[in-house]
């Protein structure tokens, strides 16, 4: 005969609001809440601790990389309520944290993020942020033109403009909604003089044009599989 299963307590949001006092308290509760909800990660965070810290610091309007100095700071009831509400939305609505906060970070660069485009994340960003592409580009001439196919929210196009100081960058996408978000990110980073956006399917928006570098991070999951993914 097996031993009875031990049921771990899971305090409600209302109980948490009444009992929690410090940043450390809210962080600990948030991690436990996400673990209990079986949240999946990968949109900029690796685990419940990282994501809980991100959401908490964001809700408090604090630097996202400075948790330790404020861990024992006492929070006002309104601050606790706002942080708990954000975590509850993450757990119940299963939206990525980037959609809840309206922003995502890629290679230390902030981008606006919402459901109009996938959350920016790509190994190509690391290539653009380092000298990894030099063997193919270092021919004595500066990179003059870059094409970002399937630009989505525009993150790779903008990173390319930041990496190659004199390059003209073209970002294309089939989705008008994604391009609208990309335009907001282009304006945010003030690169509208060098980043152009066009609507079209893959090469159609750049037919007949030549580029020094082409990058592409397409939406490689179909809609049926996308709907079945854990959140």
PyMOL commands that set and color helices and strands:
alter all, ss='L'
color gray80, all
select helices_A, chain A and resi 13-19+23-36+48-59+68-70+77-93+97-101+123-129+134-137+155-163+176-188+202-206+223-228
alter helices_A, ss='H'
color red, helices_A
select strands_A, chain A and resi 103-106+109-112+145-149+168-173+195-199+213-216
alter strands_A, ss='S'
color yellow, strands_A
deselect
rebuild
show_as cartoon
